[in-house]
Amino acid sequence: MRGTSRASLAYARERLAEILAGPASADPGAERLGDELFAVTGLLDNQVRLRRILSDPSRDASARQTLATGLLRGKVSGPALDVVTALVGSNWSRPADLADATEQLGVLAVAEAADNEGLLDDVEDELFRFGRVVNAEPQLRIALSDPFIAADRKNELLRSLLGGKVAEPTMRLITQAADHPRGRSLDASLEEYARLAAERRERLVAEVHVAIVLTDEQRGRLRAALTATYGRDVHLNVVLDPRAIGGMSVQISDEIIDGTVAGRLAELRRRMTA
């Protein structure tokens, strides 16, 4: 998001944080809030005219909020209605940004529920690992992404694969990503959800490729070094990658630190052919 939408999203996130600091954060309040915001996201995606009206800057903000309240009162909880009115009362650069922001707040509410249960680290890891499984298994990716396959069948497949193996908030987010792709691939949605979960605690995500398994001590030293370098807590997603040959490569956002033998050889070849 850019410009006006970015500022509006920041305000909405502050409002969500205020709501979650109150009774809505108590289990299952945050989970329910996340589900309701996902439902509103689906409504905005499906009702293009409504989305345009609720994000139209030429309409008075209070009028947009009154319309949203009339549509949703009695159908969602008070905390969810508070979040939605904060969203529609703000200005957006594009109508689609309103729906995107609502989805983001839904993810953050589920992340809050996971954090309340001490499960947020697990959720980040599980989203990342399942994203890699989906990326590596074309048939599974097709089955979970096909818009012509009913949500019930997708959910049944997910339960057979992941039931009892991942945290409940993880299953909630994976199910949401599979049922409502919103124009993204499933693995891209899972990556985005993991990023938002990490961002909630204002920490970075580092994808680390290594040729051999890191010990707990090595992981701890690497995390400490990256945290000191970037000035923010860093969550590690470690990938065993035989192509690394030796050493490791680290990617944080768009920055890549390549210390692998393969990386050094590739750089040498580039220099020789330049």
C-alpha positions, 0 to 999 in steps of 0.5 A, a space after each residue: 500500500 502507498 500514501 493515503 492507504 498506508 496511513 489509514 492502515 497504520 491507524 486501523 492497526 492502532 485501533 485493533 491493538 487498542 481493542 485487543 488490549 481489552 476484553 477482545 483479546 481473551 480466548 476465544 475473543 481474538 480468534 473470533 475477531 479474526 474470523 469475523 474480519 476474514 468474513 468481512 474481507 470476503 464480503 468486500 471481495 464479493 461485493 465490488 459496488 459495496 467496496 467502492 461505496 465504503 472506500 469512496 473519499 467523496 462520501 462523508 466518513 460518518 455516512 460510510 460508517 453508518 452504512 457499514 454499521 447498518 449492514 453488520 450490526 447483529 452479524 458480527 461482534 462489537 469489537 469487529 464492528 469497531 474495527 470495521 468502522 475505523 477502516 471505512 472511516 478512513 480514506 484509501 487510495 484504491 477500493 481494493 486496499 480496504 479489503 486488503 487491510 481488513 484481511 491483514 487485521 484478521 491475520 493480526 487478530 489470529 496472531 494475537 490469539 496465538 501469542 496469548 497461548 504462547 504459540 506464535 513461534 510455532 505458528 510462524 514456523 508451521 506456516 513457513 514449513 507448510 508453504 514449502 511443502 505446498 510449493 514442492 508438491 504441485 498436486 497438493 498445490 492444485 488441490 488446495 488452490 482450485 476454485 472449483 473444489 468446494 471449501 469443505 473438500 479442501 478443509 477435509 484434505 487439510 484436516 487429514 494432512 495437518 490435524 493434530 500436527 499444527 497449532 489451531 491458529 495455524 490451521 485457522 490461517 492455512 484454511 483461510 488461505 486455501 478457502 479464500 486465495 484472493 488472487 494469490 497462490 497458496 504458498 504466497 498467502 502463507 508467506 504473507 501471513 507468516 510475515 504479518 505474524 512476525 511483524 506483529 512483534 516488530 521482528 524480522 524474518 530471516 530465511 536461512 539456507 544451509 547444507 547441514 542442520 544447525 545446532 541449537 547453539 549455532 541457531 542462537 548465535 546466528 539469531 543474536 548476530 542478526 538481531 545485533 546487525 538489524 537492531 530488531 529481533 529476528 525469527 529464523 526459518 532454516 532450510 536444508 539446501 544441498 545446493 548451498 554446498 557449504 556455509 549459509 545464505 540469509 535472506 531478510 526482506 529483499 537483502 541476501 547475504 550469501 556466504 555459501 560455497 555455491 554463492 562464492 563460485 557463482 560470483 567468481 564465474 560472473 566475474 570471469 565472464 564479465 
